[in-house]
Amino acid sequence: MTRLQIHEHAVPAPSSRIGMREFLDLTGLHQDVLTELMRMEWIMPARTAQEECLFLALDVVRVRKFQRLCADFELSPVAGTIIVDLLERIDQLERQVRCLSQAR
């Protein structure tokens, strides 16, 4: 009996990246705003050989947070990105503090 061998590299790994159209659908972001966020290098998608943008699924969460802040507080895009970055930094520092507290 012959056994079929499947090599690891035969099946592509699932991707955590999504295309621009799906990203825009998931976030409800207007393409002009996305272009501005990319120009500011706040969102930095990977590029395919065909120069298509591939975004991290995590960026969807960041953009939704950005949109809520900008809408709720009538912030400019620059102010919204700064606040999201600061909130993410606070979350990271709180996780580090918890880890250090648990290590005692």
PEKAUR-V26458 format. One record per helix or strand. SS is the DSSP state (alpha for helix, beta for strand). FROM is the first residue (numbers start at 1). TO is the last residue. If there is no record, write none. Layout:
SS;FROM;TO  SS;FROM;TO
//
This chain:
alpha;8;10  beta;17;19  alpha;20;27  alpha;31;39  beta;46;47  beta;53;56  alpha;57;73  alpha;77;103
//
